[in-house]
Amino acid sequence: MANETLSKAKEAKNDEFYTQFHDIEREVEVYLEYDPNVFRGKTVLLPCDDPEWSNFTRYFAQNFERLGLKKLISTSYAVESKKIKEWQPTLFETESPYFDADKSRTNGKIFVLDEDINGDGRFNINDLQWSYLEGDGDFRSAEVKALRDEADIIVTNPPFSLFREFLAWIVEAEKKFLVIGSMNAITYKEIFPLIMDNKLWLGNGFQSGNAYFRIIGEANYANGVYDESTGLVKFRNCCWMTNLDHGRRHQPLQLMTMADNLKFSKHKEIKGRASYDHYDNYDAIDVPYTDAIPSDYEGVMGVPVSFLDKYCPEQFEIIGITKTWFGFADKTYPEQIQVGKDGRRSKVTKLNDGATIKHSEVPEGETYYIVNGQIFSQVYARVLIRKKQ
Ligand SMILES: C[S@@+](CC[C@H](N)C(=O)[O-])C[C@H]1O[C@@H](n2cnc3c(N)ncnc32)[C@H](O)[C@@H]1O
């Protein structure tokens, strides 16, 4: 349900989800634990922020000294460009000598912290200086691009609807980054190759996989997503994506051998079987659960996309992904008859879109495909991995 809401939000171009302070704090601590100097002497840019101080700005300004930052820059997107109807500037803005009623709606803002403005001997949130940007703060503008080029590390929760473009914007400038995105984005053909090349990986993540965001405007969500008492929405499939290193990424998964899995697995699809399924159109076995990866299998294995949350590059290498770009299958099937769970039959060619399993009898409760009298099913998107030698 929550995933559905996220994609609805995407369609509606509703990008106004605001990140909570403790989620930022919890995530950043993981990188500091691994390397206490990760931010030392660095310029951090927080683009795509709120018209007012965001929690990203608050966190990095409050921790400026502890992190050893050289400079903090945050930029926001103009209220008018966001298409927010009911927006009132805060006293912070209206009482400032820089306030301009027109620019307040049409221009983005920039906040900078790099000197001890009030001379109290500390660098903190009280030393943030702000002004209007020349334009609306679009991350694609020349103005914000120049800030990107100046920065060492880019941190934000970018607009979901522009996620591909935003990531490409970071990658083309070869910057370090820590951003929030949807797990669905992992399978995009622009993003998965970065994962394969160890240029992007998952961060620590939200507590128990639940990401809560503050919203503004109408709370038009399915049951269980919006909580009126907190004013927060909950999404299940959000993650942090980064190229900053953290410790969990180097902890190998504790796994059983294939023989032990087949004997003792807690999953009924594995326990008691003679072997793992082998794909019909690619030389790999299907492993439907990350904790069922056999520790002693030397060949290629298709594992769920959620494996990436546990991926340790010293333990496994990633070879590809099925479904979205299974361009390297060993076989192409002619037109198939798809038989749905309700028994409905239709002619399709989609068996070629992913990894397939050949069955000796009709699989129970599953959609299946008939090709030249033979029966096949298709598995969900799988990441293809192999044990590191
Ligand atoms: C998911 S929200 C996150 C806001 C803030 N970073 C946070 O996490 O609290 C994304 C923000 O990006 C803004 N935005 C949308 N399109 C943008 C663009 N082209 N350039 C810059 N910001 C944009 C949205 O208005 C929204 O405020």
PDBQT file of the ligand as one rigid body, heavy atoms in Angstrom, charges set to zero:
ROOT
HETATM    1  C1  LIG A 401      11.544  15.249  -1.014  1.00  0.00    +0.000 C 
HETATM    2  S1  LIG A 401      11.618  16.998  -0.723  1.00  0.00    +0.000 S 
HETATM    3  C2  LIG A 401      12.853  17.081   0.455  1.00  0.00    +0.000 C 
HETATM    4  C3  LIG A 401      13.046  18.400   1.092  1.00  0.00    +0.000 C 
HETATM    5  C4  LIG A 401      14.236  18.460   2.063  1.00  0.00    +0.000 C 
HETATM    6  N1  LIG A 401      15.471  18.167   1.363  1.00  0.00    +0.000 N 
HETATM    7  C5  LIG A 401      14.032  17.476   3.185  1.00  0.00    +0.000 C 
HETATM    8  O1  LIG A 401      14.400  16.321   3.035  1.00  0.00    +0.000 OA
HETATM    9  O2  LIG A 401      13.473  17.834   4.209  1.00  0.00    +0.000 OA
HETATM   10  C6  LIG A 401      12.360  17.562  -2.234  1.00  0.00    +0.000 C 
HETATM   11  C7  LIG A 401      12.384  19.056  -2.401  1.00  0.00    +0.000 C 
HETATM   12  O3  LIG A 401      12.950  19.362  -3.682  1.00  0.00    +0.000 OA
HETATM   13  C8  LIG A 401      12.207  20.433  -4.252  1.00  0.00    +0.000 C 
HETATM   14  N2  LIG A 401      12.353  20.392  -5.718  1.00  0.00    +0.000 N 
HETATM   15  C9  LIG A 401      11.496  19.907  -6.649  1.00  0.00    +0.000 A 
HETATM   16  N3  LIG A 401      11.997  20.069  -7.880  1.00  0.00    +0.000 NA
HETATM   17  C10 LIG A 401      13.191  20.670  -7.731  1.00  0.00    +0.000 A 
HETATM   18  C11 LIG A 401      14.186  21.121  -8.637  1.00  0.00    +0.000 A 
HETATM   19  N4  LIG A 401      14.033  20.957  -9.949  1.00  0.00    +0.000 N 
HETATM   20  N5  LIG A 401      15.294  21.708  -8.147  1.00  0.00    +0.000 NA
HETATM   21  C12 LIG A 401      15.461  21.876  -6.809  1.00  0.00    +0.000 A 
HETATM   22  N6  LIG A 401      14.552  21.463  -5.899  1.00  0.00    +0.000 NA
HETATM   23  C13 LIG A 401      13.437  20.879  -6.343  1.00  0.00    +0.000 A 
HETATM   24  C14 LIG A 401      10.803  20.181  -3.803  1.00  0.00    +0.000 C 
HETATM   25  O4  LIG A 401      10.041  21.366  -3.895  1.00  0.00    +0.000 OA
HETATM   26  C15 LIG A 401      11.026  19.692  -2.361  1.00  0.00    +0.000 C 
HETATM   27  O5  LIG A 401      11.018  20.751  -1.452  1.00  0.00    +0.000 OA
ENDROOT
TORSDOF 0
